[in-house]
Amino acid sequence: MSPQFNTYGDAIQFLYSRINYEQIQVESYSKNDFKLERMRILLSFLGDPHKRIPAIHVAGTKGKGSTCTMIASVLTAAKFRVGLYISPHISVFEERMTVDGQLPSPEDVVTLVNRLIPATTYMDALPGQMQPTYFELATAMAWLHFEERSTDFVVLEVGLGGRLDSTNVCCPLVSIITNVSRDHTQVLGSTVRQIAWEKGGIIKQGVPLVSGVTHNAAIEMIDQICREKKATRRQFGEDIVLMSRRRTLETDTNAVRSFIDVQTSHSVWREIPVALRGFHQAINTALALAVFDELRQQGIAIAEDAVRRGLAATQWPGRVEVVAHRPTVVIDAAHNWESARALLATLSEEFRPVRRLLIFAATRDKDVFGLLRLILPQFDTVVFTKYNDNPRGVTLVELQSLVRSVSNREVHFANDPADAWHRVQKWAGAEDLIAITGSFFLVAELRDLILFETADSPTN
């Protein structure tokens, strides 16, 4: 008889006991470990909920989560019921599957996990690596939850790559590839063209694609796939043009607000608010506007007022997020060269601190050497650490060796993220800026701690 769980803790522990590629060293698996057939069998056992809810499917090296959140926020503002599936989570597992911004309750999680047990038991007995993984079970849970909540649409963020990702069994109305650069090379390939082919695997027959890809080799590959699939392609810089960007400073809050004008294949959008920080978010917003136009072409009513309200209300924790003031504390999950470059550009554009202090940790399969070469010169004080909750973290000994190969400057090392935070907190003056970056796992370990410890500050 299949086990059933009575508590939230037991249900979550069951999920965490499954194969979890977010926690496994990248050398321990390969592309052959990712099988869409496994996901199809799992969802078939559960009644194929993914076939009954139309999706907006988003892939990309950077910006896919932000773009997903913008799209979901606008569709909710347009009075649709919207499921949003993202990964990884920061504080609690349920962040991965929300409906109109609301998390499932702990009781919902227990019920959903128990619904997975018969299918999991059946598949665990199948030959040929058919045991469902943590991410596959989470994705299946999300589909069940979205169907139970009678969602009109689901906005799906690809977990890894695209072609073999567990989300790639959906039935999209529009597909989006935000950009393509080198990341996860052990699984996706060592060239931009190979990575573009993997991400282009989300392009479906006859389904329009909105593309923010800028690398020439990646554009060529995406174009080739679109021709083969007879999928209309809307390309940033050609069919989607960011005509202007205006930034204003609100004197009462000292916050920078951005507005953009965008021309798409169907519309001219003027004075559109961009709630998230950085020029890269203006581009992501332009891609989202093109998505709304494609949905409108399919008869889905999305009023301009809903677009403005939804975009203005967009929140995306852990992405150039200011979590405290005096000193300003910015957390960002930048873990590859492209995202680190965007973070540094945003820090230079939107902040004018006396000094910059950095807390940094990284994951083994990333280009840590390249990240350090880019980031180190931009900060006055640097503390390296290793997160506690993921074995893929680069050790302090390894970080020390990498730092010496990049620079001879003095840096500091802390045994864990909390130690690093408390050190930097003592060193920083009120007019300084503390940046915490290098890994999503570092952000996950520090965000709640910083919010808790600075909650009583009169400046927050």
Buried (B, 14 or more C-beta within 10 A) or exposed (E): EEEEBEEBEEBBEBBEEBBBBBEBEBEEBEBEBBBBEBBBBBBEBBEEBBEEBBBBBBBBBBBBBBBBBBBBBBBBBBEBBBBBBBBBBBEBBBBBBBBBEEBBEBEBBBBBBBBBBBBBEBBEEEEEEBBBBBBBBBBBBBBBBBBBBEBBBBBBBBBBBBBBBBBBBBBBBBBBBBBBBBBBBEBBBEBBBBBBBBBBBBBBEEBBBBBBBBBEBBBEBBBBBBEEBEBBBBBBBEBBBBEEBEBEEEEEEEEEBBBBBBBBBBBEBEEBBBBBBBBBBBBBBBBBBBBBBBBBBEEBEBBEEBBBBBBBBBEBBBBBBBBBBBBBBBBBBBBBBBBBBBBBEBBEEBBEBEBBBBBBBBBBBBBBEBBBBBBBEBBEBBBBBBBEEBEBBBEBEBBEEBBEEBBEEEBBBBEEBBBBBEBBBEBBEEEBBBBBBBBBBBBBBBBEBBBEBBEEEEEB
